[in-house]
Amino acid sequence: MTDSINNTNNKADKKSKNAGSNSIPAAKYGLGLIAGILYLALGLMQLAVTFGMELPFCETLYIGGGIFNAFVLLVTAAVFLTGITRMSNNTAEADAFLDVAFLLSLAFGIVAILGTLAGGLDMWISGEEEIVEGMLETVTPLLYMVVAGIIGYCLWAKELFGKVVSA
């Protein structure tokens, strides 16, 4: 009886050790899931506005349409959600998908920030008076969704680049 209990405990310990070696932090999973859902929702809204639909909260969320922004939002959502799906299926590449999704979020967010700043600089050089209002017209969901990329990069960049260097 005692041997069967010890044997069961050993199996459980082995499973937890194996699961721990391939496991992704719960915070990374949670942030990836939330970011993926938000990117998907914003991408679909951006696409709908591009094709002429009027949706509530579009002005509040700075969704003004544009096929490029919709495409970027949807691709980033697809990478996040693929990582989450693979993680649910215990596939080894799940962590890589989440890392790439965080980097995509960061990269496109930086491009959006630089675009907004460039527009403001252009307005300032040309002597326009309403620079802030003009800059707000260039804000897209990519600009504020960069927060997910920044958080993901700050929390897991050392781990990510450690894998890249070791490869």
NORWO-V828800 format. One line per field, one symbol per residue. phi: phi as a letter, one per 40 degrees, with the letter a starting at -180 (. if undefined). burial: # if it has 16 or more other ideal C-beta (glycine too) atoms within 10 Angstrom, else .. A space follows every 50 residues. Layout:
phi: ???
burial: ???
This chain:
phi: .ccccccccccccccccccccbcbdccccccccccccccccccccccccc cgcbbcgccccfcbghcccccccccccccdcccccccccgcccdcccccc ccccdcccccccccccccccccccccgccbcccccccccbdcccccdccc cccccbccccccccccc
burial: .......................#...##.###.##.###.##.###### .......#..#####...##.###.#########.##......##.#### #########..#..##..##..#.......#..##..######.##.##. ###..#...#.......
